[in-house]
Amino acid sequence: MSSGLLAYIDENIESKDKYFYHRGKYRTVSWSFAKVYDYAKRFASLLHQFKVKKGDKVIIKGQNRPEWVVAYLGCLLQG
């Protein structure tokens, strides 16, 4: 795995005390690193199914929510 954000997640994926935490207007989300990584892999797989490859441009449009982070990490995983 590369350095940076993905490496940090990989190093802490087994951690029981580290979470992605988002407190929104109507809900609070607390996901483990393992859950975020799993969702990101699924998103990367979806990009692969749509034939998105390294070097292609992807736009992520949305509010500051946990799903945005998942989409961003999925793009990083896909290349």
C-alpha positions, 0 to 999 in steps of 0.5 A: 500500500502507498504512503499517506492516507491509505497507509495510515488506514492500513496501519490502524485497520485493526485498531479498536479505538480509532474511528472515522467520526462525523456529526451531522445535522440529523445523524452521527456516524462512527465507522471503524477503519476496517468498515471505511476500508471495506466500503472504499474497496467496494467503491473502487470495484464499482469504478472498475466495473465502469472501466475507470482506470488510472489516469481517468478523471473522477468528480466527487460531488457532495456534502461533507459526509462519510460517504464522500470520504469513502468515494475519495478513498475508493478513487485512491485505491483504483489509482 
